[in-house]
Amino acid sequence: MASEAELTPTSYIQHHLKNLTITVDDSSTFWQLHADTLIMAVLMGLVMVLGFWLATRRATSGVPGKWQAFVEIVLEFVDQQARDAYPGRSKLVTPIAITLFFWILMMNLIKMIPADFFAIPLAAVGVDYWKPVPTADVNATLGMSISVFFLMIFFALRAKGLGGFVHEFFTAPFGPWMFPANILLNIVELVSKPVSLAMRLFGNMYGGEIVFLLIWVLGGVGIAGAIAAGVFGLGWMLFHLLVIPLQAFIFMMLSIVYLSLMEEHH
């Protein structure tokens, strides 16, 4: 990576917003892997699993420890929200909700670490680019939302059967004589749900990342810039302490609502 003195504010921000890319097929730009996104997402997933394992490893039926009590409170909250949004009896809903909420929460929390804390040490070992926040990569958010899409189809087929699902796809909401309009509207509805999930999370995290980088650049413009960057940075960080769990919660809740809607019969 070029030294920070050689980077203009624009190139500095662009540099930190670029992923470490591994090209699978040199003849196509489609088959590329964002190694930083994959590594950080898997790492945060492992941290989440380790945290739950530590809570259950020392779990007691009597007075719980602080970590066990915290995990139980959060799990009960997520479980209650999932049950309120999903009136069915599927045992998969709560595990899905817990996985989505905590995994996205852990990935979002990386935003609280300045980008240079990753970039400078990695540059010393020859890694030019590293975008640490997985949810600021649209490929990651689309991947999660596509997984939710397949779960929606699974829940619909399980509740209605293949015949009922296809019949409803052709006849709802205007009746069988309007099947071309029904098909078009149902396709738009199905596609818009995962796309909106992905874009909402990506937009908030990517926009927040840009603002953090702008504040970081401001800190390098003299003493006044450093003071302003400290004030704005603290305010933006405190604001993101609300945004980070809120975006994870919204993604989780909308996913559960979509699963519930797919089981409803017109």
Secondary structure as UniProt FT lines:
FT   HELIX           4..6
FT   HELIX           9..16
FT   STRAND          21..23
FT   TURN            26..27
FT   STRAND          32..34
FT   HELIX           35..57
FT   HELIX           66..85
FT   TURN            91..92
FT   HELIX           93..109
FT   HELIX           110..112
FT   HELIX           116..124
FT   TURN            125..126
FT   HELIX           134..136
FT   HELIX           138..171
FT   TURN            172..174
FT   HELIX           176..178
FT   HELIX           179..218
FT   TURN            219..220
FT   HELIX           222..263
//
